Amino acid sequence: MTRSHAYHPDRLLPAEPGVRDIARRLLAHVEDLPIISPHGHLDPAMFVDDEPFPDPTALLISPDHYLTRVLHSAGVELADLGVGGHDCVPREAWRIFCSRFDLYAGTASGYWLEQEFAQVFGIDPERLTADNADEVYDELATILAQPDFRPRALAERFGLEVLATTDDPLDDLAAHRALAEDPSFTSRVLPTFRPDAYTKMYKPEFADNVTRLIDSAGDGKSGYEGYLQAMRNRRQYFIDHGATSSDHGTHDAGSTPLSDAEAQALLDKGLRGDATRAEALAFEANMTYRFAEMAQDDGLVMTLHPGVYRNHSTSTFQKYGADVGHDIPFRMEYTEGLQPLLSSFGENPDFHFVLFTIDETTFSREIAPLAGYYPSVYAGAPWWFIDEIDAMNRFRAATTGTTGFSRYSGFIDDTRAYCSIPARHNTSRRVEAGYLARLVAEHRLSEERAADVIVDLIDASPRRVFKL
């Protein structure tokens, strides 16, 4: 059997021999640097409990909507993959996955999967076929039972220096506290303040969430005043537990502020459940502005990733819930929407505002010009559907001419799939090495300068931008 290309030392590097040689030298500066992961979706309790992963399906398939959505597009029922808490037969789900592994050819998910199997588990991806499914499943199950494949041991092996999670504002952060107080665990696992469930009045749980928030953290105040005070208090609670950033998955990039009276009137409507869609979006835009205002005082980095039609499939949402792969991008606009916020806060270099997009047309048209002017704004890494090799190159080509390299967030893996983290960060490092090598080969940059740049992109940028 042919050994997989996942083992090739020059994977993703430029094909032209001279440029590839330069890329190899640049990659050597960063390939073994520690991983800084300032945004992701892992459960911190996994590191507290440090239990063996239950089975290959639970670790590699069920929680990873990058994988399950591809299988679903080919007619596989999500329930058969254990999605959304549905029980499945792990071995049967694994057989489905292996029998359709060819679906991932050419995809970013396929590349990461091959890297995971080859580099993390020592299993040649060429073996992932229907005929070998049971054999590979049993081999993986044996591997996962070993002590050096538990969450903490893998964190050390991956070189995971910083890992940020995304957390509900009312989370007690007990797992984060336990990890911070444990001298035997050296990775930093930081919470991230994610208030979306408390700002979107078009969600059915909005009223209950806001009532709980004000009652528990509003300092006895009521209404909009208590709501804002509760947000401030919970942000400070997160900071006290190590948080350096807040994360905001807004519908769009609107940031027009409302007066207190206008906001109170809309909040009342939201709590009654009779706010219109337009009113809900106006309140969300106001809160985008208010969170930036709060960041001036408490120093949390603010990340914004709008432009996603959440839970696009009504039937899927009813059966499986959110975050199972049926969020779909739509066209975005940033320049007008963020003008109120940036006019007030954009000139403050201590306010770090990271803009993500999954609309590539905004890279050169809006994201780069905004980051190339405002001291507060940073261009977020290609994210979600454009977190893949070719889109990373398009991002670099579209933004660098305007912003240079200094206005970059650093790579963001945004993952729920723990074992994909080293593969995805290595992908970023190889893409950056290839891009910089081309600049050197074209005599647009010296190799010495390119070596400094790649270390900054991979290591210093995320530390600087996310205040680590």
N, C-alpha and C positions, 0 to 999 in steps of 0.2 A: 504493500500500500504506500502511496506517495505521502511523504510527511507534509503536514499543513504549512502553508505560507505564514501561518501565525508565528512560526519560530524564526522567520527570516530576519536577520539583524538589520536589514535595510528597509523593512516594511514602512510604507508611506513616504520614504525619502525620495527626492527627485530622481528621475530615470537617467538624466544626462550625467555621465560619469564624473566630470569635473565639478559640477554643482553638488552632486551627491557626496563627494569627498569633503566639501566644505560643510555640508549639513551634518555629516558624521562627526566632524570635529566640534561643531556647535552643540550637537546633542550630547556629547560627552560632558559638557559643562553642567547639564541639568538633569540628565536621565535618572540619577540616583538622589536627587534632592528630596527632602521630605515633602509629603503631600499636605497642602493647605486647602481645606475644603470649606469655604465660608457660607455655603448654602446647600442644604440637602434635606432629606426627609426620613432619615433613620430614627428608630425609637431608641432613646438613650438607655432605656431599661435593659436592652440587650447586653450592654457592657457592665451593668450592675450585676445582673444575674449570671452572665457568662456561661450560659448553658449551651450544650451542643445544638447545632441546627437540627431540626427534626428529621428532615429528609431532603433530597435534591429538589423536589418540586416546590416545597415550601420556601426554600432558599432562593432558587434561581428562576422560577417561573411565575408562581401565583402573585407575588407582590410587584412584578415588573411589567407595568402597562406598556412599555416599549415593545416587549415581547408578545404579550397577550393580544394586543390590538392587531398585530400582523396575522396571528392565527385566526382571530375573529373575522378578519377580512376574507379569509379563505373558507369561512363557514363553520368554524369550530365554536361550539357553545362555551361562553365564558365560565359557566358553572362547572364544566368538565375540567377546567384548569384551576379550580379553587379560588376564583376571583370573587371579591366582595364578601368574603367570609363564608362562601358556599363550601360545603364539604365535597371533596372529590376523592377519588382513589389515586393516591400519589403516583403509583406505578403506571396506571392507565394514562394519567396526564402526561407523564414522561414519554410514554410510547407515542402519544399524539405529537408531542414536541419533536421527537427524533424523526418521526415519519415525515414531517413537513419542514425539516431543517433547511431544505433547499429554498424555502420562501425567503430566507434572510440573506440570500446572496446579493451582494452589492449594497446592502443597507448598513447604516451605522451600527444598528443593533447586532447585526451579524458579525461585524468586525469585532465589537466588544466581546461578544460571546466567544468567538474563537480565541481571543486573547485570554479571557478568563479560564477557559478549559486548558489551554496550553500553558499559560504562565502561572496560574494560581493552583490548579489541580493536577497538572502534569498529564493531562489526557489529550491525545491528539484529536482535534475537532473532526478530522476525516472519519473518525469512528462513530460519529453521531448519525446513525442510519436506523431505519426500522429494524433491520436484522440484528443490530448490536444494542438496541435500546435497553434490554434487561441487563445485559452484561455491564454496560456503562453505569446504569442506575446502581447496581450492586457495588461496583467499584467506588462510586462517589459516596454511597452510604457508608462504606468502610472508612473512607477518608474523613468524612464529617464526624465520625465517632472519635477521631484522634484528638488528644488535648491541644495539639498545635493548630487545629482548625476551629477552635472556639473564638468568639468575637474578639476578646482581648489579645490573644496570641496573633490573630490575623492583623489587628491594628498595628502591632509592633512590626510584623513582617511587611506590611504595606508601607511602613514609614509614615503613618498617619499622625501628623503632629497636631493639626487643628481640624475639628469636625464640628460644624454648626448644624443644629437641628431647627425645625420650624415648629413653634409651640403656641398653643392656645393661650390667650392673655390670662385666663384664670387657672392655668396649670400651676400646681404647687412647686414644680421644678425639683421635686425630691430626688429624682435620679441624677440630675445635674449636680445637686448639692453633694450627694453621696460620692460621685466620681471625683469632684473637686477636693473632697476631704480624704481621698484614698491615695496614700503615697505610692502604692504599688502600681497604680495606673498612670502612665505618663502622658498619654494623649489628652489634649484639651477638648472637651465636649461642651460646646457653648450653646445656650438657648438663643432663639431668635423670636422676637415679638411679632406675631402674625395675627392682626386684628380683623381680618376679612369677615369672619362670621358675625362680627359686632357692628359692621358698617353697611352691610348690604341689606336694605330693607325689602328687597324683592325676594329674599330667602324666607321660607316659612318659619324658620327658627329664630328670626331676628328679634322679635319681641321678648321671647323668653331669655335669650342671651343677654340682651341689654338690661333687662330687669335684674338678672343675677349679677351682672357687672356693677351696676349702680349700687345695689344692696350690699355687695361685699366690699367695694373699694371706693365708694363715692364720698367718704367722710361725712355721711349723714346728709349730704346735699341731694337734691332731687332734680329731675328734668335734665335739660341739656347741660346745665352747670355741673350737676353730679356726674353726668356722662363723661365730660371732658376731664373732670378731676379724677375719676376712676381710671381713665386711660393714662393719665400722668402717673398715678400711683402704681399702676401695674407695670408701666415702663420702668419705673425706678426699681421695682421688685426684680424685674429681669436683669437690670444692670447690676444689682447687688448679687445676682447669681451668675455673673460672668458675661451677659449678653453685650455684644458690641453693635448689633444692627436690628432694625425692624424690616419686615418684608410685607409688601402690599401687592396683592393680585387684583388690581382694579379692573373694571370693565374697559374703561378708556383712560386717557391721560388728562381728563378734565381736572382743573384745580381752582375753579372760581370760588372764592370764599363767600359765605353768607353772613349776614348780621346775626347776632345772638337770637334776636326775635324771629328771624326767618328760619334759622336752624331749629329753634324750639318748635315752631309750627310744623315743620316737616317731621321732626322726631315724634311729635304727638301722632301725626298721621301714620308713621311707620309702626308705632306701638299698637295702634288700633287696627293695622292691617289694611288701610285704605289709601295708602300712598300710590300714586301712579308711577309707571316706570320712569318717566321723565323726572318726577320729584325724587325718586330713589337715587337716580344717577346724580342729580344736583346735590343731594346730601352726601353721597360718596365723594364727589369732587370737592365739596367743602372740607371733608375729613382728610383728603389728600393734602390740602393746604394746611389744615390744623396739625397734622402729624409732622409736616416740615417745620411748622412753627414750634412744636414741642422739641424737635431735634435741635433747635437753636439753644435750648436750655439744657437738655440732658446729654447731648452729644452722640446719640445713637445714629449710626449710618442708616440711611433710608434707601431701600431698593424698591424699584417699581417695575412690575411686569404686566402691563395691560395687553389687551388685544386678543383675548381668548373667549370664545363662546363656550362657556362651561356647561358640561352635561348635555351635549348637543342631542344625544339620543334619549328621548323621553322614556322609551320602553326600557332601555338599558339602565337609566337612572332609577326607575321604579323597581327594577329587579335586583340591581347590584349596588346602587348608590354612586357616590362621587369618586373621582380619582381612580378610575379603572380604564382610562384610555380613550374616552369619547369626548374630550375637550378639543375643539377645532379652532384654528386661528382665523382671524379676519383682518381686513385692511386697517391700518393704524395711522394716526396723526398725533404728533407730539408738539410741534412748534406753537400752535395757537393754544392748545390745551394747557400747556405748562407755563404759558406766559405770565399769568398772575403769580404763580408760586416762585418762578425764577426772578421775576422783577423784585419780589420781596426778599428772597433768601439766596438767590443764585450767586451773588457776589461774595458771599461769605465762604472763605476757603476752609473754614473749620466744619462747615456743613458738607457732608459727603452724600451725594445723591446719585445713585447708580441706575441707569436706564437700560432695561432689557427690552428686546423686541423679538417677535417671531415673524415680523414683516420685513423681509430683506430690503424692500424698496426704501425703507427709512434709514438704512445704514449711512449712505453718503448724503442723502437729502436732508435728514434732520438730526439723527443721533450724533454723527461726527461734528457737524457745525455747532450743535449745542455744547458738546464736550470740548470743542475747540475754542469756545469763548468763555463760558461760565466757569469760574474756579471751583464751583461746587460739583459740577457734573462730570461723571465718568461713564464711558461706554461699556455697558455690560457685555460679557462674553456671549457668543452665539448660544442660544438657549432653546431647549426642548426640541422642536422639529428641525431646527437648524444647528443643533449640536452634533454636527457630523463633518466628515473630513472636507468635502468640497465647500460646504458653507463656511467653515472656518477660514478657508483660503479666501473666499469671496469677502468675508467680513474684514480680514486684514487688508486686502487690496482696496476695499471701499472706504475704510476709515483712516488708514495710516497717513495718506497724503494730506489730510486735513488736521488730524490730531497728533500725529507722531505716535510714539509708543507710550507716552507717560500718562495718557488719559484712559487707560485700560483697567478694567476691574480685576484682572487675573482670571484664570479659568474657573468655571462654575460647573460642577457635575450634576447638581439638582437631582440626585438619585435616591430611589428607594431600594436599589439593588446593591447591597453592600459589596459583593465581590466584583462588581464592575468598576469600582472606584479606581484601582490602580491602572486598569486598562484605559479608562477614559482620560485620566491625567497624562498617561504616557502618550496617548494619541495627540493631545494638545501639544505636548513637548516636541513631538516629531513634526507636526504641522508648522509650528513656529520655527523650528530648525530649517525646514525646507524653504519657508518664505524668506527668512533672513539670508539663507545661502544664495538664493536667486539675486537678492540685492547686492550681495558681495560679488557674485559672478558678473553682474552688470556694472560693477564699479560705481555703485550708488552708495556704498557703505563699506568701510574697512572691516576686515574680519575681526580685528581687535574690538572695534565698536560693537559689532554684531554679537560678540561673546558677552559683552556687558549688558546689551539689550536683552538677550534671551534669559539671562539670570534674573534681571529685573522683572521681565514679564511673568516668569514662572514662580518666583519666590518673593521678591520685594513688593510687587504690585498688590497682590491680595493682602499682604500684611499692612501695607500703607493705606490702601483704600478702605479696608474693613477695620482699621484701627487695632490691629493685632500686635 
